[in-house]
Amino acid sequence: MPTWQHVIEREYHEWQDNNRLVIDTAGKTIEQSQKELISVLELEHQGFVTA
């Protein structure tokens, strides 16, 4: 188990990949979230750029 000192001294590299998908699932059912995910993935597969 690492000590707290090991944790704070660990070399950290922030993610630079802006190509990520975020789906706000608050107030949605699993099915609604799944539908949104599939919809976005289909758009990406068709070559559309998502913001």
PyMOL commands that place a pseudoatom at each C-alpha (Angstrom):
pseudoatom trace, name=CA, resn=MET, resi=1, chain=A, elem=C, hetatm=0, pos=[0.000, 0.000, 0.000]
pseudoatom trace, name=CA, resn=PRO, resi=2, chain=A, elem=C, hetatm=0, pos=[1.489, 3.378, -0.944]
pseudoatom trace, name=CA, resn=THR, resi=3, chain=A, elem=C, hetatm=0, pos=[2.048, 5.982, 1.708]
pseudoatom trace, name=CA, resn=TRP, resi=4, chain=A, elem=C, hetatm=0, pos=[0.537, 9.447, 1.439]
pseudoatom trace, name=CA, resn=GLN, resi=5, chain=A, elem=C, hetatm=0, pos=[4.013, 10.743, 0.586]
pseudoatom trace, name=CA, resn=HIS, resi=6, chain=A, elem=C, hetatm=0, pos=[4.179, 8.330, -2.370]
pseudoatom trace, name=CA, resn=VAL, resi=7, chain=A, elem=C, hetatm=0, pos=[0.789, 9.547, -3.545]
pseudoatom trace, name=CA, resn=ILE, resi=8, chain=A, elem=C, hetatm=0, pos=[1.652, 13.255, -3.478]
pseudoatom trace, name=CA, resn=GLU, resi=9, chain=A, elem=C, hetatm=0, pos=[5.067, 12.685, -5.080]
pseudoatom trace, name=CA, resn=ARG, resi=10, chain=A, elem=C, hetatm=0, pos=[3.678, 10.595, -7.922]
pseudoatom trace, name=CA, resn=GLU, resi=11, chain=A, elem=C, hetatm=0, pos=[4.313, 11.997, -11.380]
pseudoatom trace, name=CA, resn=TYR, resi=12, chain=A, elem=C, hetatm=0, pos=[1.014, 13.134, -12.854]
pseudoatom trace, name=CA, resn=HIS, resi=13, chain=A, elem=C, hetatm=0, pos=[0.166, 13.664, -16.521]
pseudoatom trace, name=CA, resn=GLU, resi=14, chain=A, elem=C, hetatm=0, pos=[-3.153, 15.292, -17.312]
pseudoatom trace, name=CA, resn=TRP, resi=15, chain=A, elem=C, hetatm=0, pos=[-5.192, 13.666, -20.082]
pseudoatom trace, name=CA, resn=GLN, resi=16, chain=A, elem=C, hetatm=0, pos=[-4.859, 15.629, -23.300]
pseudoatom trace, name=CA, resn=ASP, resi=17, chain=A, elem=C, hetatm=0, pos=[-7.455, 13.658, -25.242]
pseudoatom trace, name=CA, resn=ASN, resi=18, chain=A, elem=C, hetatm=0, pos=[-10.444, 15.915, -25.886]
pseudoatom trace, name=CA, resn=ASN, resi=19, chain=A, elem=C, hetatm=0, pos=[-12.141, 13.160, -27.849]
pseudoatom trace, name=CA, resn=ARG, resi=20, chain=A, elem=C, hetatm=0, pos=[-14.288, 11.823, -25.049]
pseudoatom trace, name=CA, resn=LEU, resi=21, chain=A, elem=C, hetatm=0, pos=[-17.946, 11.169, -24.617]
pseudoatom trace, name=CA, resn=VAL, resi=22, chain=A, elem=C, hetatm=0, pos=[-19.811, 12.437, -21.575]
pseudoatom trace, name=CA, resn=ILE, resi=23, chain=A, elem=C, hetatm=0, pos=[-23.414, 11.486, -20.975]
pseudoatom trace, name=CA, resn=ASP, resi=24, chain=A, elem=C, hetatm=0, pos=[-25.243, 13.126, -18.096]
pseudoatom trace, name=CA, resn=THR, resi=25, chain=A, elem=C, hetatm=0, pos=[-27.226, 10.264, -16.610]
pseudoatom trace, name=CA, resn=ALA, resi=26, chain=A, elem=C, hetatm=0, pos=[-28.877, 12.280, -13.835]
pseudoatom trace, name=CA, resn=GLY, resi=27, chain=A, elem=C, hetatm=0, pos=[-32.605, 11.853, -13.997]
pseudoatom trace, name=CA, resn=LYS, resi=28, chain=A, elem=C, hetatm=0, pos=[-32.413, 9.358, -16.862]
pseudoatom trace, name=CA, resn=THR, resi=29, chain=A, elem=C, hetatm=0, pos=[-33.177, 5.689, -16.944]
pseudoatom trace, name=CA, resn=ILE, resi=30, chain=A, elem=C, hetatm=0, pos=[-30.566, 3.170, -18.015]
pseudoatom trace, name=CA, resn=GLU, resi=31, chain=A, elem=C, hetatm=0, pos=[-32.475, 2.736, -21.259]
pseudoatom trace, name=CA, resn=GLN, resi=32, chain=A, elem=C, hetatm=0, pos=[-32.464, 6.494, -21.986]
pseudoatom trace, name=CA, resn=SER, resi=33, chain=A, elem=C, hetatm=0, pos=[-28.739, 6.736, -21.300]
pseudoatom trace, name=CA, resn=GLN, resi=34, chain=A, elem=C, hetatm=0, pos=[-28.064, 3.680, -23.448]
pseudoatom trace, name=CA, resn=LYS, resi=35, chain=A, elem=C, hetatm=0, pos=[-30.123, 5.153, -26.307]
pseudoatom trace, name=CA, resn=GLU, resi=36, chain=A, elem=C, hetatm=0, pos=[-28.162, 8.422, -26.115]
pseudoatom trace, name=CA, resn=LEU, resi=37, chain=A, elem=C, hetatm=0, pos=[-24.846, 6.545, -26.102]
pseudoatom trace, name=CA, resn=ILE, resi=38, chain=A, elem=C, hetatm=0, pos=[-25.780, 4.437, -29.117]
pseudoatom trace, name=CA, resn=SER, resi=39, chain=A, elem=C, hetatm=0, pos=[-27.028, 7.514, -30.971]
pseudoatom trace, name=CA, resn=VAL, resi=40, chain=A, elem=C, hetatm=0, pos=[-23.761, 9.399, -30.440]
pseudoatom trace, name=CA, resn=LEU, resi=41, chain=A, elem=C, hetatm=0, pos=[-21.656, 6.380, -31.387]
pseudoatom trace, name=CA, resn=GLU, resi=42, chain=A, elem=C, hetatm=0, pos=[-23.666, 5.924, -34.592]
pseudoatom trace, name=CA, resn=LEU, resi=43, chain=A, elem=C, hetatm=0, pos=[-23.093, 9.595, -35.506]
pseudoatom trace, name=CA, resn=GLU, resi=44, chain=A, elem=C, hetatm=0, pos=[-19.350, 9.209, -34.898]
pseudoatom trace, name=CA, resn=HIS, resi=45, chain=A, elem=C, hetatm=0, pos=[-19.286, 6.037, -36.972]
pseudoatom trace, name=CA, resn=GLN, resi=46, chain=A, elem=C, hetatm=0, pos=[-20.965, 7.939, -39.826]
pseudoatom trace, name=CA, resn=GLY, resi=47, chain=A, elem=C, hetatm=0, pos=[-18.226, 10.573, -39.672]
pseudoatom trace, name=CA, resn=PHE, resi=48, chain=A, elem=C, hetatm=0, pos=[-20.072, 13.343, -37.894]
pseudoatom trace, name=CA, resn=VAL, resi=49, chain=A, elem=C, hetatm=0, pos=[-18.044, 15.318, -35.392]
pseudoatom trace, name=CA, resn=THR, resi=50, chain=A, elem=C, hetatm=0, pos=[-19.578, 15.679, -31.945]
pseudoatom trace, name=CA, resn=ALA, resi=51, chain=A, elem=C, hetatm=0, pos=[-18.912, 18.600, -29.648]
for i in range(1, 51): cmd.bond("trace and resi %d" % i, "trace and resi %d" % (i + 1))
show_as sticks, trace
zoom trace
